[in-house]
Amino acid sequence: MAVAVETALPDIAFSSPMISLISDTALIRFSSSNTSGIDTLKELMRHKPFSKITVKEIIQNCGVNRNTFYYHFDDIYTLLRWMLTEEAIDIVRQFNLLVDYEDAIRFIMNYIDENDYIINCAYDAIGRDEMKRFFYSDFIDIISTIINEADKTREKHLDPEFKNFLANFYTEALAGTLLDWAKEKAGRNKEKTILYLKTILQTCLSHFDIN
């Protein structure tokens, strides 16, 4: 008798805009079940490698069927991305980033500390480059928003190419620093790291004389 076996997940770049395909129904369905998809994924990532986690394990704990899962998510990577967006990125976007960027940085650092096993589990599965691309794809929007709002507020009218250069430059610095913190924070001072990241953004905003 043939036995269905779930194979390890393929390497799928986090930079793809898969999160846009997820409907509000997914959030309701996976949050209202006895054990949400997010809670299930977190618990599994605490105890086993990401590549060993299967859709079967998740749907059994959530009380949904396979068709429901795949209707909303391409794969477990999509669920992971949705989770990080829901719990971290969307909240950061609610800050007044021209004024409260230090609070936003502290929130991200605290989230990484509280969920370091998630970051490390994903990091071990897909590697630094893919994790950096994941951070980059979200933070580029946040940094671009800061730059464009500053440009608009101060009526500097910087060249769009220069604004894109600034956004890419500072996003690379932010994404790299956060990944380093997640993987190698032993012996590092959190408050100094926050200060350094704040200084990076202050330097960015100094182009608009707004800090």
C-alpha positions in Angstrom: 0.0 0.0 0.0 1.4 3.4 -1.0 2.1 5.7 1.9 2.0 9.5 1.4 5.1 11.2 2.7 5.5 14.9 3.2 8.8 16.0 1.8 11.0 18.7 3.2 10.1 22.2 2.1 11.7 23.7 -1.0 13.8 26.8 -0.7 11.5 29.7 -1.5 12.8 33.2 -1.4 11.1 35.3 1.3 11.4 38.3 -1.0 8.4 37.1 -3.1 5.2 39.0 -2.4 3.3 35.9 -1.3 1.8 37.7 1.7 -0.4 39.8 -0.5 -2.2 36.6 -1.5 -3.5 35.9 2.0 -7.1 37.0 2.6 -8.6 38.3 5.8 -10.5 35.0 6.0 -7.1 33.3 6.7 -6.5 35.5 9.7 -10.0 34.8 11.1 -9.9 31.1 10.4 -6.4 30.5 11.8 -6.8 32.8 14.8 -10.3 31.6 15.9 -9.4 27.9 15.9 -8.6 26.2 19.2 -4.9 26.5 18.5 -4.1 29.1 15.9 -1.8 28.5 12.9 0.7 31.0 14.4 0.7 29.3 17.8 1.1 25.9 16.3 4.0 27.0 14.0 5.7 28.7 16.9 5.5 25.6 19.1 6.8 23.4 16.3 9.7 25.7 15.6 10.7 25.6 19.2 11.2 21.9 19.1 12.3 20.9 15.6 14.1 22.2 12.5 11.9 24.3 10.2 12.5 22.0 7.2 11.0 19.1 9.2 7.7 20.8 10.0 4.8 19.5 7.9 1.5 21.0 6.8 -0.1 17.9 8.4 1.2 18.8 11.8 -0.2 22.3 11.5 -3.7 21.5 10.3 -4.1 18.7 12.8 -3.5 21.2 15.7 -5.6 24.0 14.1 -8.6 21.8 13.2 -8.6 22.8 9.5 -8.2 20.7 6.5 -5.5 20.6 3.9 -7.6 22.4 1.3 -8.3 25.3 3.6 -4.6 25.7 4.4 -3.5 25.7 0.7 -6.4 28.0 -0.2 -4.8 30.7 1.9 -1.1 29.7 2.0 1.3 28.5 -0.7 3.3 26.6 1.9 4.7 26.9 5.5 7.1 29.6 4.4 4.0 31.8 3.5 2.5 31.1 7.0 5.8 32.1 8.6 6.0 35.3 6.6 2.4 36.1 7.5 3.1 35.5 11.2 6.1 37.8 11.2 4.2 40.5 9.3 1.2 40.3 11.6 3.2 40.3 14.8 6.0 42.7 14.0 6.1 44.5 10.6 2.5 45.7 10.6 2.9 47.1 14.2 6.1 48.9 13.2 4.2 50.6 10.4 1.7 52.0 13.0 4.5 54.1 14.6 5.0 57.7 13.6 8.3 56.8 12.1 9.5 60.4 11.7 9.3 60.9 15.4 9.1 57.5 17.1 11.8 55.5 15.2 13.6 54.8 18.4 10.5 53.2 19.8 10.1 51.2 16.6 13.6 49.9 16.8 13.2 48.9 20.4 10.0 47.1 19.6 11.8 45.1 16.8 14.7 44.3 19.1 12.3 43.1 21.8 10.4 41.0 19.3 13.6 39.3 18.2 14.6 38.7 21.8 11.2 37.2 22.7 11.1 35.1 19.5 14.8 34.3 18.9 14.1 30.6 18.5 11.8 31.5 15.5 14.4 33.7 13.8 17.2 31.1 14.5 15.0 28.2 13.3 14.2 30.0 10.0 17.8 31.1 9.7 19.2 27.6 10.0 16.7 26.4 7.4 17.2 28.9 4.7 20.5 30.7 5.5 21.6 34.3 6.0 21.1 35.5 2.5 17.4 34.5 2.4 16.8 35.8 5.9 18.3 39.1 4.9 16.2 39.3 1.8 13.1 38.7 4.0 14.1 41.5 6.4 15.0 43.7 3.4 11.8 43.2 1.6 9.8 44.6 4.5 12.2 47.2 5.9 12.8 48.8 2.5 9.1 49.9 2.5 9.4 51.2 6.1 12.7 53.2 5.4 11.3 54.5 2.0 8.2 55.7 3.9 10.4 57.6 6.4 12.4 59.2 3.6 9.4 60.1 1.5 7.5 61.6 4.4 10.6 63.6 5.5 11.1 64.8 1.9 7.4 65.8 1.7 7.4 67.5 5.2 10.5 69.5 4.6 9.8 70.1 0.9 13.3 69.2 0.0 12.4 67.5 -3.3 15.4 65.3 -3.4 16.1 63.5 -6.6 14.1 60.2 -6.6 17.3 58.2 -7.5 19.1 59.6 -4.5 16.1 58.8 -2.2 16.2 55.2 -3.6 19.9 55.1 -2.9 19.3 56.3 0.7 16.6 53.7 1.3 18.7 50.8 0.0 21.8 51.9 1.9 20.1 52.2 5.3 17.9 49.2 4.8 20.9 47.1 4.2 22.5 48.4 7.4 19.3 47.8 9.4 18.7 44.3 8.1 22.3 43.2 8.6 22.4 44.6 12.1 19.2 42.9 13.2 20.3 39.6 11.8 23.6 39.9 13.6 21.7 40.6 16.8 19.5 37.6 16.3 22.4 35.2 15.8 25.2 36.6 17.8 23.9 38.8 20.5 25.9 37.1 23.3 28.2 39.7 24.7 26.6 42.6 22.9 24.9 45.5 24.6 21.3 45.9 23.6 21.0 49.6 24.5 24.2 50.4 22.5 22.8 48.5 19.5 19.6 50.4 19.7 21.6 53.6 20.0 23.6 52.7 16.9 20.5 51.9 14.9 18.9 55.2 16.1 22.0 57.0 14.9 21.8 55.4 11.5 18.3 56.6 11.1 19.2 60.1 12.5 21.9 60.2 9.9 19.4 59.3 7.2 17.0 62.0 8.4 19.8 64.6 8.6 19.5 64.9 4.9 16.2 66.6 5.6 17.2 68.5 8.8 14.3 66.9 10.6 15.9 64.9 13.5 
